[in-house]
Amino acid sequence: MDPGTFSAAKARALAAAGVTRASVGVQSFDDALLAAANRPHTAAEAVAAVERLAAAGLPYSLDLMCGLPGQDVAGWGADLAAATRLGAMHLSAYALELHPRTRWGRTYSAGVAPLPGEAAVVSMVADATAVLATAGLHRYEVSNWAVPGAEAVHNGVYWRNEPYYAVGVGATSYVARRRYTRPATLAGYYTYVRRVQADGLEAVHGDVLPSSDAEELEDTILMGARLLSTGIPLSRLASRFGAPAAAAAVASITRLGLVEAGLCHPLHTPAAAGPGTAAAPPPWAGANPGLAGVAADAAIRLTPAGALVESSVVGAVLCEDVWEGLQLGQGEGGGAVAA
C-alpha cells in the first residue's frame, strides 16, 4: 500500500475483513529522496498512513530503500531510526538496482555519484541489521527483518519455490511446474477472464510448458538461499529432488570452498572422536555415500558475508555447479531429479 492511497475507514475495513498485515511503501522518510525517487507522498504522509493502520489495529510492515541517489549512511541511519520509532513488526529494505530501460537506468551509472558507492551500500545493510536488532527484528532473509513469528508467510512461498495461484492484472501463477502470466493491461485482463470463463484455464494456457528439472532445481536453490535463518534444508531438497541432488549440493559447496571462505554455514557434523568410526548419512539420506557425515538438520545457508554476494555465489556459481555435478553423477546415485 502506498501512503496517501487509503483512509482510516479503509484501514478499519481491511482489519474487519480479516487482513492480517499491510505493507506500506515508505521507501524513505527524507522528502528530498522521495522527490528524487518520484514518489507522490511525503515523509509526514507516510507516518500518518502508519498511524491510521495502528489505530485500526492492523499490523504493518514497512518498505525502505537504500542506495538511492544522494543518500548517505547518516541519512539511511535516520530512516532506520524513524522506522523503529513507528514500531513495525516487519521491515523490508531493498538496495536500488538500475535497469537499463528505466528512467534511473538511463540517468545514473552504478558507482558514479550521486549514487552511493558499493562500500556505502554494504555499510547500510550492516547498519540495518544492527539497528533493527535493537528493536527486536532479526534478519531472516537477504532483504527482510522481522520480530520472531512475524516473518512473511506469503513471500515464503516464493522463496521456497512452492506452487501458488494468483489473480489480477499481470499476476503469475505457478502450478504443476508451469507459470501462467496474466495480461498486463486491464482491457487485456478482461478479455483473458472471458476466455477462461468460456474455454477453461487449461485451454487458455495449454501451450505453457512445464519448467525443466534444471530450472526447478535452480529456482529452488536461487530463491531458497535468500532465507538466511533457515536456508534450504537438505532434507527438503532430498525429498523434492532426490538424495542425489542433496549430495550434489554438498559436493558443490565442498568443491567451491564456500564454508572455508566463510560464505556458507557448515553442513557436516563434527569429526568423530574415535579413530575408525564411520560417519553415517542422516536418516533422510538413505544410504547415499555422498551425504555421509552430513548433519541431519544441515541446510544450504549463507552467512552474512555470503549474503553480500548472494547473486554471484548462488546465481552464477552454485546453481550451475550443483546441476552439472548431478548430471556427472557426483550425487552418488545418478542424475535423475524427482521433483
Steps between C-alpha positions, in 0.01 A plus 500: 500500500629845413461776760219737413302235308282381787288660770447414865164350401666273245760392756220406741315315221810299414551405863133402534523288184777290657807652336790412727767738372541806280828578328566873469733623225672773700839471316646792697412756766702767316283723282789583267569132435130429448481778243811368324343154493185650345286389794172691535494498881695690764662371818219650708241319287686174548495541876130591491425189294671277754313670782169428323587132482603493865174668604308238303687221677652378174862376527732649243828454321710784363699506174819708485760548227873555535755605241276779369656795312626752753451265796783457749560275799386765747176559313437127485553484874234766545259295288563191713449698818170637371385149404580355842312786672189398307520151648464291183496122554665443163728707277624449146806692386599475136816635339438698183552303180548683171321358197591638157145562379394705803539875553765448766679243288536764229598774745748338739798267479586251773774627731489854359379794712238585612443127553665371818795273437494126563679535834237748619214270402667206677531719808132591474395135499723428800355802681148374431576168666656667804238771548201276440638238739470754781130527413457121512502438124735229371625464145340182369531569125746694287276810495257434786494538878223401743417444863492124571180351360430792267699378199321535167281197436395607151851566370621182668314305232711668231827457690432127541395473133162352593184508282259793522196644328476870419232723349500851358671706233850373426478228768689173455396163641736209550316167494618152400839645397335742256486879531190677364526875451193722464487799260663819625213735404150518646333468159713198417424347838123532446537323165711231668238440771225462240713245312562301818129507583409379153773246429660414833842569646672207333378601155637852546836390647539166326811616315690580821769236543605369842836624626789259452672308779796737477274806527313356798819420687657836414193697612484304824865571582500857371195607701551281804851625565348842568359358825785577738330356808402160357675475164407196294479192722677217322226267621247708305727506194530121519125457545423713196780407261646183647802429720742526202406868462573567866831313469589703188433820698732384778766410244470843336526692826806291593662533158444875486633547853201710608521392865874566522447841338247589769216532250295195602428331833650151557302196387683217672493380860819541704759233429454175687699486820628146461720372215338269251149625569305519174282807453150391403264693272207677673172305531338672200793422269460123483838343434626773265878510561521858375309608811713313754571716802249769400301630796135396514393866514756624245389775265649703217515818704702808421691692764467881521814521285343260250184708492701797374593308185182293482432559132844396380551215747160346444393616156824479303680224688313270733186430292693411186758300690240290682316414178822421315619280785169317508516434127854367540385260770665689783187453709607137550185351359441632148361814347126442520304777668164411652324832551 
